[in-house]
Amino acid sequence: RSTLFPYTTLFRSPYRLVIFAVVLIGVVAAVVAMTMSARRIPVQIPRKVMGRGRIREGTKTFIPIRVITAGVMPIIFAQTIIIVPGTIANFMKNPVLTDMAAFFTPGGFWYNLVFAAMIVIFSYFYTSIIFNSVDLAENLKKQGAFIPGVRPGAATADYIDAVLARVTLPGSLFLAFISILPIVVSNQLGIQAQFGGTSVLIVVGVLLDTIAQVDQHRTLRKYDSFMKSGRVKFRGRQQRFM
């Protein structure tokens, strides 16, 4: 019965139920905020002559460096590796491996510490794979764009790497915290099931992407309806978009 209804203990104690609801709402709000947060690096695009008298005016834009650039992958990597000792111990029945598996029991101090350290390490590792600052600096240089106060080329790549390293640290610590918090809360409240931080990250990421796509689709539909029915003046005449 406890397996089918793992949260029965919560409903027997309103105090625990309130704590669980507050923690869950706080986790979701924190994940949404951290997922959407980013460090904006300003970029200046100078004025440029395009040919035949056409001039492209200078503009200002930015490069968004997300706090959680690696997403949920560091947690998945860490979970995959940390269960290896227990899996091997179940197959080989080795006393040393059995002791090691017991040492890394989920919810224990050393398990949480090693798990958090692995998440931080994999956050930097995976971020360095998916984010290539050298290619980004070269693309900015080809377009004539530059970061104010930073020389184009290698200096720009080094500057982006430094910003990325500083931004990745709080993001990786947040991933470690959001992964360990459900285990601690479940142990303190005395419930067998636990809401996973990985699941919350995935669900929030999917919902945010869906909302962004819906907003983009609505904007395109409004633009298409304007193109079909709107009128603009061109060289003294009114023309209707077909």
C-alpha positions as CSV (number, residue, x, y, z in Angstrom):
1,R,0.0,0.0,0.0
2,S,2.8,2.4,0.8
3,T,4.3,1.6,-2.6
4,L,1.2,2.4,-4.5
5,F,0.5,5.6,-2.4
6,P,4.0,6.9,-1.4
7,Y,2.6,10.3,-0.3
8,T,0.1,8.9,2.2
9,T,2.3,10.1,5.0
10,L,2.0,13.7,3.8
11,F,-1.8,13.6,3.9
12,R,-1.8,12.3,7.5
13,S,0.2,15.4,8.6
14,P,-1.0,18.8,7.4
15,Y,2.2,20.3,8.6
16,R,4.3,18.0,6.4
17,L,2.0,18.6,3.5
18,V,2.4,22.4,3.8
19,I,6.2,22.1,3.9
20,F,6.2,19.8,0.9
21,A,4.0,22.2,-1.1
22,V,6.1,25.2,-0.2
23,V,9.3,23.4,-1.1
24,L,7.9,22.2,-4.4
25,I,6.6,25.6,-5.4
26,G,9.9,27.2,-4.4
27,V,11.9,24.7,-6.5
28,V,9.7,25.3,-9.6
29,A,10.0,29.1,-9.2
30,A,13.8,28.9,-8.7
31,V,14.2,26.6,-11.8
32,V,12.2,28.9,-14.0
33,A,14.2,31.9,-12.8
34,M,17.6,30.2,-13.3
35,T,16.6,28.7,-16.6
36,M,15.6,32.1,-18.1
37,S,18.5,34.1,-16.5
38,A,21.4,34.9,-18.7
39,R,24.5,37.2,-18.7
40,R,24.3,39.6,-21.7
41,I,27.6,40.5,-23.3
42,P,27.2,43.8,-25.2
43,V,28.2,43.7,-28.9
44,Q,28.7,46.8,-31.1
45,I,28.1,46.5,-34.9
46,P,29.6,49.5,-36.7
47,R,28.2,51.4,-39.6
48,K,29.0,49.8,-42.9
49,V,28.6,50.6,-46.6
50,M,26.9,47.7,-48.4
51,G,27.3,48.8,-52.0
52,R,25.3,50.9,-54.5
53,G,24.9,53.6,-51.9
54,R,23.3,51.4,-49.3
55,I,24.5,52.0,-45.8
56,R,23.9,49.7,-42.8
57,E,23.5,51.7,-39.7
58,G,25.4,50.7,-36.6
59,T,23.5,48.8,-34.1
60,K,23.9,47.4,-30.6
61,T,23.1,43.9,-29.7
62,F,24.2,41.3,-27.1
63,I,25.4,37.7,-26.7
64,P,23.2,35.9,-24.1
65,I,25.3,33.6,-21.9
66,R,22.8,31.4,-20.0
67,V,23.5,30.6,-16.4
68,I,22.5,27.0,-16.9
69,T,24.1,26.5,-20.3
70,A,24.6,22.8,-19.9
71,G,21.0,22.2,-19.0
72,V,20.1,18.9,-17.3
73,M,23.0,16.9,-18.8
74,P,25.5,17.3,-15.9
75,I,22.9,15.7,-13.5
76,I,22.3,12.8,-15.9
77,F,26.1,12.2,-16.3
78,A,26.6,12.3,-12.5
79,Q,23.7,9.9,-11.8
80,T,25.0,7.5,-14.5
81,I,28.5,7.3,-13.0
82,I,27.6,7.3,-9.3
83,I,25.4,4.2,-9.6
84,V,28.2,2.2,-11.3
85,P,29.7,0.9,-8.0
86,G,26.4,-0.4,-6.8
87,T,25.6,-2.0,-10.1
88,I,28.9,-3.8,-10.3
89,A,28.7,-4.9,-6.6
90,N,25.3,-6.5,-7.3
91,F,26.8,-8.6,-10.2
92,M,30.2,-9.5,-8.7
93,K,29.4,-9.9,-5.0
94,N,32.8,-8.5,-4.1
95,P,33.1,-7.3,-0.4
96,V,35.1,-4.3,-1.4
97,L,32.6,-3.2,-4.0
98,T,29.8,-3.9,-1.6
99,D,31.3,-1.6,1.0
100,M,31.9,1.0,-1.7
101,A,28.3,0.7,-2.8
102,A,27.1,1.1,0.8
103,F,29.4,4.1,1.2
104,F,27.5,5.8,-1.7
105,T,24.0,5.1,-0.4
106,P,21.6,7.8,-1.7
107,G,20.9,10.3,1.0
108,G,24.2,9.9,2.8
109,F,26.6,12.7,3.4
110,W,29.4,11.4,1.1
111,Y,26.9,10.5,-1.6
112,N,25.5,14.1,-1.6
113,L,29.0,15.5,-1.5
114,V,30.4,13.4,-4.3
115,F,27.2,13.8,-6.4
116,A,27.4,17.6,-6.0
117,A,31.1,17.7,-7.0
118,M,30.5,15.6,-10.0
119,I,27.6,17.9,-11.2
120,V,29.9,20.9,-10.9
121,I,32.7,19.2,-12.9
122,F,30.3,17.9,-15.6
123,S,28.7,21.4,-15.9
124,Y,32.1,22.9,-16.9
125,F,32.9,19.9,-19.1
126,Y,29.6,19.9,-21.0
127,T,29.5,23.7,-21.3
128,S,33.0,23.7,-22.9
129,I,31.8,21.1,-25.4
130,I,28.6,22.9,-26.6
131,F,29.9,26.4,-26.4
132,N,32.7,27.3,-28.7
133,S,34.0,30.8,-27.9
134,V,36.7,30.7,-30.6
135,D,34.1,30.2,-33.4
136,L,31.9,32.9,-31.9
137,A,34.8,35.4,-31.7
138,E,35.7,34.6,-35.4
139,N,32.1,35.2,-36.5
140,L,32.0,38.5,-34.7
141,K,35.3,39.5,-36.4
142,K,34.1,38.6,-39.8
143,Q,30.9,40.7,-39.3
144,G,33.0,43.6,-38.1
145,A,31.3,43.4,-34.7
146,F,33.2,43.8,-31.5
147,I,32.7,43.8,-27.7
148,P,33.3,47.3,-26.4
149,G,36.7,47.5,-24.7
150,V,37.9,44.1,-26.0
151,R,40.1,43.6,-29.0
152,P,38.7,41.3,-31.7
153,G,40.0,37.8,-32.2
154,A,41.7,35.8,-29.5
155,A,41.1,38.5,-26.8
156,T,37.4,38.3,-27.5
157,A,37.5,34.5,-27.1
158,D,39.4,34.8,-23.8
159,Y,36.9,37.4,-22.6
160,I,33.9,35.2,-23.4
161,D,35.6,32.2,-21.8
162,A,36.1,34.2,-18.6
163,V,32.5,35.3,-18.5
164,L,31.3,31.8,-19.2
165,A,33.4,30.4,-16.4
166,R,32.1,32.9,-13.9
167,V,28.5,32.3,-15.0
168,T,28.8,28.5,-15.0
169,L,29.8,28.4,-11.3
170,P,26.5,29.6,-9.8
171,G,24.6,27.6,-12.4
172,S,26.4,24.3,-11.5
173,L,26.0,25.0,-7.8
174,F,22.3,25.5,-8.4
175,L,22.0,22.2,-10.3
176,A,23.8,20.4,-7.5
177,F,21.4,22.0,-4.9
178,I,18.3,21.2,-6.9
179,S,19.4,17.6,-7.3
180,I,20.2,17.0,-3.6
181,L,17.2,19.0,-2.2
182,P,14.5,16.4,-3.1
183,I,16.6,13.6,-1.4
184,V,17.0,15.6,1.8
185,V,13.3,16.7,1.9
186,S,12.1,13.2,1.3
187,N,14.3,11.8,4.1
188,Q,13.2,14.6,6.5
189,L,9.5,14.2,5.7
190,G,9.6,10.4,5.8
191,I,8.2,9.7,2.4
192,Q,9.4,6.9,0.1
193,A,8.9,8.7,-3.2
194,Q,10.6,11.9,-4.1
195,F,10.2,14.6,-6.8
196,G,13.3,14.6,-8.8
197,G,15.2,17.8,-9.6
198,T,16.0,16.4,-13.0
199,S,12.3,15.9,-13.7
200,V,11.5,19.5,-12.7
201,L,14.3,20.9,-14.9
202,I,13.1,18.9,-17.9
203,V,9.4,19.8,-17.4
204,V,10.2,23.5,-16.9
205,G,12.5,23.6,-20.0
206,V,9.9,21.9,-22.2
207,L,7.2,24.3,-20.9
208,L,9.3,27.4,-21.5
209,D,10.2,26.2,-25.0
210,T,6.5,25.5,-25.8
211,I,5.5,29.0,-24.6
212,A,8.2,30.6,-26.7
213,Q,7.1,28.7,-29.8
214,V,3.5,29.6,-29.2
215,D,4.3,33.3,-28.8
216,Q,6.4,33.1,-32.0
217,H,3.6,31.4,-33.9
218,R,1.1,34.1,-32.7
219,T,3.4,36.8,-33.8
220,L,3.8,35.3,-37.2
221,R,0.1,34.9,-37.6
222,K,-0.4,38.5,-36.8
223,Y,2.3,39.5,-39.3
224,D,0.8,37.3,-42.0
225,S,-2.7,38.8,-41.5
226,F,-1.2,42.3,-41.7
227,M,0.5,41.4,-45.0
228,K,-2.7,40.1,-46.5
229,S,-5.0,42.9,-45.5
230,G,-2.8,45.9,-44.7
231,R,-2.3,48.9,-46.9
232,V,0.9,51.0,-47.2
233,K,1.7,54.0,-49.2
234,F,4.5,53.5,-51.8
235,R,5.5,56.4,-54.1
236,G,2.3,58.3,-53.6
237,R,0.0,55.3,-54.2
238,Q,-1.7,52.8,-52.0
239,Q,-0.8,49.2,-52.6
240,R,-2.5,46.2,-51.0
241,F,-0.3,43.3,-49.9
242,M,-1.5,40.1,-51.6
